[in-house]
């Protein structure tokens, strides 16, 4: 039996669809271990990622994080602004147990203030199948001076 170009293309597309479907049908029950991801905290190279249905949320919204930010006075006076991106592990109780800087705000003192703000924030934990789970999340922390107040 000889296949024409249309039949060959259809078989090729069907094969690709089967491969994609098979790759996407991984079980949600099994955590995936990642050991060589550069964006992860270097202190824990065997981080386990657990899928979740709903992400963790700061209690009081993201304004709760900003309320916990203590803008360093020296940076305020110098006019330093920026955004630090913090990767935090929020455990099944909603507590931040780990936090590292993924992207610096440009000043070490601003980065430290961002870490402290995230660590002080309480979260509603992530949920997977109606059970709380611990997960890593990335959170931007903004340092912007109010020019009108100065």
C-alpha positions as CSV (number, residue, x, y, z in Angstrom):
1,X,0.0,0.0,0.0
2,X,1.4,3.4,-1.0
3,X,0.6,6.5,1.1
4,X,0.1,9.9,-0.6
5,X,1.5,13.2,0.9
6,X,-1.8,14.0,2.6
7,X,-1.8,10.6,4.4
8,X,1.8,10.9,5.4
9,X,1.1,14.4,6.9
10,X,-2.0,13.2,8.7
11,X,0.0,10.3,10.3
12,X,2.8,12.7,11.3
13,X,0.3,15.1,12.9
14,X,-1.4,12.3,14.7
15,X,1.9,11.0,16.0
16,X,2.8,14.5,17.3
17,X,-0.6,14.8,19.0
18,X,-0.2,11.4,20.7
19,X,3.2,12.4,22.0
20,X,2.0,15.8,23.3
21,X,-1.0,14.1,25.0
22,X,1.1,11.5,26.6
23,X,3.5,14.1,28.0
24,X,0.6,16.2,29.4
25,X,-1.0,13.2,31.2
26,X,1.5,13.0,34.1
27,X,-0.1,12.3,37.4
28,X,-0.8,15.2,39.8
29,X,-0.1,12.9,42.7
30,X,3.7,12.6,42.2
31,X,5.9,15.6,43.0
32,X,8.6,16.3,40.4
33,X,12.2,16.6,41.7
34,X,14.2,19.4,40.1
35,X,17.9,19.5,40.8
36,X,19.4,21.7,38.1
37,X,17.1,24.7,37.8
38,X,19.1,27.9,38.1
39,X,16.1,29.9,39.4
40,X,15.8,27.8,42.5
41,X,17.5,28.6,45.8
42,X,21.0,27.3,45.7
43,X,20.7,26.1,49.3
44,X,18.2,23.3,48.3
45,X,19.1,21.6,45.1
46,X,16.4,18.8,45.6
47,X,13.4,21.0,45.7
48,X,10.1,19.1,45.3
49,X,7.4,20.9,43.3
50,X,3.9,20.0,44.2
51,X,1.2,20.9,41.7
52,X,-1.7,23.0,43.1
53,X,-5.2,23.9,42.1
54,X,-5.2,27.4,43.8
55,X,-2.0,29.4,44.6
56,X,-1.1,30.7,48.0
57,X,-2.4,34.2,48.7
58,X,-1.2,36.8,51.2
59,X,-3.9,37.4,53.9
60,X,-5.0,40.9,53.2
61,X,-3.9,40.8,49.6
62,X,-0.6,42.0,48.1
63,X,-1.1,45.3,50.0
64,X,-0.3,43.2,53.2
65,X,3.2,42.6,51.8
66,X,3.7,46.3,51.0
67,X,2.5,47.2,54.5
68,X,5.3,45.0,55.9
69,X,7.9,46.7,53.8
70,X,10.2,48.9,55.8
71,X,11.9,51.3,53.3
72,X,15.5,51.7,54.5
73,X,15.9,55.4,55.5
74,X,19.2,55.7,53.7
75,X,17.7,54.4,50.5
76,X,14.7,56.7,50.8
77,X,17.0,59.8,51.3
78,X,19.2,58.7,48.4
79,X,16.1,58.3,46.2
80,X,16.8,54.6,45.5
81,X,13.8,52.7,43.9
82,X,13.4,49.3,42.4
83,X,11.6,46.0,42.4
84,X,13.0,42.9,44.1
85,X,11.6,39.5,43.1
86,X,11.6,37.1,46.0
87,X,11.1,33.3,45.7
88,X,9.4,32.0,48.9
89,X,8.3,28.7,50.1
90,X,4.9,28.9,51.7
91,X,4.2,25.8,53.7
92,X,0.9,24.0,54.2
93,X,0.1,26.3,57.2
94,X,0.6,29.5,55.2
95,X,4.0,30.3,56.8
96,X,7.0,31.4,54.8
97,X,9.8,29.0,55.7
98,X,12.3,30.0,53.1
99,X,12.9,33.1,51.0
100,X,15.7,34.1,48.5
101,X,16.2,36.9,46.1
102,X,15.6,35.9,42.5
103,X,16.1,39.4,41.1
104,X,17.7,42.2,43.0
105,X,16.2,45.6,43.4
106,X,19.7,47.0,42.8
107,X,20.6,47.6,46.4
108,X,21.4,45.0,49.0
109,X,19.4,46.9,51.7
110,X,16.3,47.0,49.5
111,X,16.7,43.2,48.9
112,X,16.9,42.6,52.7
113,X,13.8,44.8,53.3
114,X,12.0,42.7,50.6
115,X,13.0,39.4,52.2
116,X,11.9,40.7,55.7
117,X,8.5,41.8,54.3
118,X,7.8,38.5,52.7
119,X,8.9,36.5,55.8
120,X,6.5,38.6,58.0
121,X,3.5,38.1,55.7
122,X,0.9,35.5,56.5
123,X,-0.5,33.5,53.6
124,X,-3.5,31.4,52.9
125,X,-1.8,28.2,51.7
126,X,-2.0,26.7,48.2
127,X,-4.6,24.0,47.8
128,X,-4.4,20.7,45.9
129,X,-7.5,18.6,45.7
130,X,-8.9,20.5,48.7
131,X,-5.8,19.9,50.9
132,X,-3.3,22.6,51.8
133,X,0.2,22.0,50.3
134,X,3.5,23.8,50.5
135,X,4.8,25.4,47.3
136,X,7.4,27.9,46.0
137,X,6.1,31.2,44.6
138,X,7.8,34.3,43.2
139,X,6.7,37.6,44.6
140,X,7.7,41.1,43.3
141,X,8.2,43.7,46.1
142,X,8.1,47.3,44.9
143,X,10.2,50.1,46.3
144,X,8.8,53.4,44.9
145,X,9.1,56.8,46.5
146,X,6.0,59.0,46.6
147,X,7.4,62.2,44.9
148,X,4.4,64.2,46.1
149,X,5.1,63.7,49.8
150,X,8.7,65.0,49.5
